[in-house]
């Protein structure tokens, strides 16, 4: 059997053909973050990296709507390829992000200024 670096699993998971598995994994990360804020009251916020296009996925979005966002900061990847490219999808993304903010989620840009989206 071949061995590979653990980060390769994440790279493969992010591939478009593995979208369902990726969303399941990402929802698990958010659930773990929520559990942490419940179990350890001194933890005020937990940051979870996400891709902006994740919020266009119906399962991902509807699952987040069903749980409290208190203490969860959803960090949006700043790379250009992770953002929707058409106006309709952009509007839907921002509408959904506002709904999540209303539920207590905080929204942040991940490592702003570190990527070409903001440096070009």
N, C-alpha and C positions, 0 to 999 in steps of 0.2 A: 504494500500500500504506500501511496505517496504521502509525504508530509508537506505542509505549507504553513506559512506564517498565519497566526490567528486573525490578523486584520484582513487576510484574503477572504475569509468567510463574510465579512461585512461588505467588502467590495462586490462579491458575487451576489449578496443579498440585495444590494442597491440596484442591480441590473434590472432593466425594465421587465425582463421575462420572469423575475422573481417578485413582482410587485405585491402579490398577496402575502407572501411570507414576510416581506419587508414591513408592510403595514402591521401585521400581527406582532412582529418584534418591536416596532416603535410603540404600539399601544401598550405592550408589556413594560417597556421602559417608563412610560407615563404612569402606569399603575404602580410600579415600584416607587416612583417618586412620591405619589400620593400616600402610599403606605408609610414611607419614611417620615413625611410631615405629620402623620397621625401618631405613629409610634414614638417619635422623638420630638416633643414639643419645642425643644430649643432650636430645631432646624426650622428657620422661618421661610426659606425659599430653596427650591431645588430647580436647577437649570437642566432642560432637556433639549438637545439639538434636534431640529426638525428641518425638513425641506419645505419651502413654501408650497410646492405642488402637492404635498401630503394633504393639505387642507381642502383640496379639490376632490379627494377621494371620499365618497359618500360614507363608507364604513368608518373611516378614520374620524371624520367630522362628527357624525351622529353619535359615535361612542364618546367623544369628548363632551358633547352636549349633555350627556346623561350623568356626568359626574362633576363634582366641585373642582374648580380650578385653583382653589385657595392654596397659596404657597408654591404654585407651579409656574415657572417662567419658561415659555416656549421660545427657544432661540431659533430664529430663522436663518438658514444658511444664506450667505450673501452672494454666492456665485451666480452669475447671470443665467446659467443653464438650469438652475433649480427653480426659477421664477416662471410663471406663465408668460407666454409671449403675445397672446391676443388680448384685446381690451375686455371682451366679455369674461374671460377667465380671471383677469386681473380684478375686475369689479367684484366678481363672486368671491375671490380670495379675501379682499379687504372687507367685504360684508361679513364673511364668516369669522374673520379675525376680530371684528368689532363684537360680534355675538359672543365669542369666547371671552373677550375682555369683560363683557357684562356679567359673565358667570364667575369671574374672579381670576381667570388666567391672566398672567402678565405676558406681554409680547416684547421681544427684544431682537435686535439683529446680532448675529454671531460674529464676533471679531471684526466689526465694521472698520473699514479702511485697510484691511489685510488682503483684500482680493480685488481683482480687476473690475468688478462691477462699479466700485466707487473710485478707482484709480485711473480710469480711462476717460 
